[in-house]
Amino acid sequence: MPTLKEAVEDFLAQKRIAVVGVSRDSRQAANLVYRGLRKASYEVFAVNPNADQVEGDTCFHDLRSIPGGVAGVVVATTPAIAEEVVRACAEQGISRVWMHRSFGGGSVSEDAAEYCRAHGITVIVGGCPRMFLPGADFGHRCMRWALNLTGGLPKQV
């Protein structure tokens, strides 16, 4: 079982990442993750079945629709949708999933996490990719510190 550090490094070493749950409302956490990854020079894809465009970019209705696929998926949906998303990841051969959560429940679904583990998908349960990007902003560095201190970040995945 990889450590959180190993899983994060592997996830962020991928250059094609989808963010599921990006919204037409740019204030949503998914949109912040999307913009952060885009700013950090990732080839990032917005996924929302109800939007054709977000953040000025094409929005894909599902993971299957992304030309060339992706190597990792950030799940930034409700927990009820997370299991559906990870099943789609397994169908697409995507082996890295990050369920976004800062404080509170976030997108984490224990059933979805168990599904990932049972299907060979490395799953990061909690935290935000922006906490670990080079040059992370002060707020995300503080959030990483606080979540690490309070046990909000897993030690192993």
SVG drawing of the C-alpha trace seen along z (x, -y; Angstrom):
<svg xmlns="http://www.w3.org/2000/svg" viewBox="-27 -33 34 39">
<polyline fill="none" stroke="black" stroke-width="0.4" points="0.0,0.0 1.6,-3.3 2.0,-6.2 0.1,-9.4 3.3,-11.1 4.0,-8.3 0.4,-8.3 0.4,-12.1 3.7,-12.2 2.5,-9.5 -0.9,-11.2 0.7,-14.6 3.4,-13.1 0.6,-12.4 0.0,-15.3 -3.6,-14.4 -6.1,-14.8 -9.9,-15.0 -11.8,-16.9 -15.3,-15.5 -17.8,-17.9 -16.6,-21.1 -19.5,-23.5 -20.8,-26.5 -20.5,-28.2 -16.8,-29.1 -16.9,-29.3 -17.2,-25.6 -14.3,-23.6 -14.0,-21.5 -13.5,-24.7 -10.8,-25.8 -9.0,-22.5 -9.5,-22.7 -8.0,-26.2 -5.1,-25.2 -4.1,-22.2 -4.5,-24.2 -2.3,-27.0 0.3,-24.4 0.5,-23.4 -1.5,-20.1 -3.6,-19.1 -6.8,-19.1 -10.3,-18.2 -13.6,-19.4 -16.3,-16.7 -20.0,-17.5 -22.9,-15.7 -24.9,-18.9 -22.5,-21.4 -21.0,-21.9 -18.5,-24.6 -17.0,-25.7 -14.2,-28.2 -14.2,-29.0 -13.2,-25.5 -15.0,-22.5 -16.7,-20.4 -17.0,-16.7 -20.2,-14.9 -18.3,-11.8 -14.8,-10.3 -15.4,-8.2 -15.8,-11.4 -12.3,-12.8 -10.1,-12.2 -7.1,-10.1 -8.3,-9.5 -6.7,-10.6 -4.2,-9.1 -5.9,-10.4 -9.3,-11.7 -10.1,-14.2 -13.6,-13.4 -15.2,-16.6 -18.9,-15.6 -21.2,-14.6 -20.3,-11.3 -23.4,-9.7 -22.0,-10.3 -18.4,-9.2 -19.1,-5.5 -20.5,-6.0 -17.4,-8.0 -14.9,-5.4 -16.8,-2.6 -16.4,-4.7 -12.7,-5.0 -12.3,-1.2 -14.1,-0.8 -11.7,-3.3 -8.6,-1.8 -7.9,-4.8 -5.8,-3.7 -5.5,-6.9 -8.4,-8.6 -8.3,-11.5 -11.5,-12.1 -11.5,-15.8 -12.1,-16.8 -10.9,-19.7 -13.0,-20.0 -16.2,-18.1 -17.3,-15.1 -16.3,-16.5 -16.5,-13.9 -15.4,-11.0 -17.4,-7.8 -16.1,-4.8 -18.0,-2.5 -16.3,-4.2 -12.9,-4.0 -13.4,-0.2 -14.4,0.2 -11.2,-1.5 -9.0,0.8 -10.8,3.9 -10.2,2.9 -6.5,2.0 -7.2,-1.8 -4.9,-3.9 -7.3,-6.2 -6.4,-9.2 -9.2,-9.7 -9.3,-13.4 -7.3,-16.5 -6.9,-18.6 -4.4,-18.4 -3.8,-22.1 -2.3,-21.5 0.6,-19.6 1.3,-21.5 4.6,-23.3 4.1,-26.9 0.8,-26.1 -0.9,-29.3 -0.7,-30.1 -4.3,-29.0 -3.7,-25.5 -0.4,-25.2 -2.2,-26.0 -5.0,-23.6 -2.5,-20.9 -0.8,-21.6 -4.1,-21.6 -5.5,-18.5 -2.3,-16.6 -2.3,-17.7 -5.9,-16.7 -5.8,-13.4 -7.8,-14.7 -5.2,-13.4 -4.6,-9.7 -1.1,-8.4 -1.6,-5.5 -3.9,-5.1"/>
</svg>
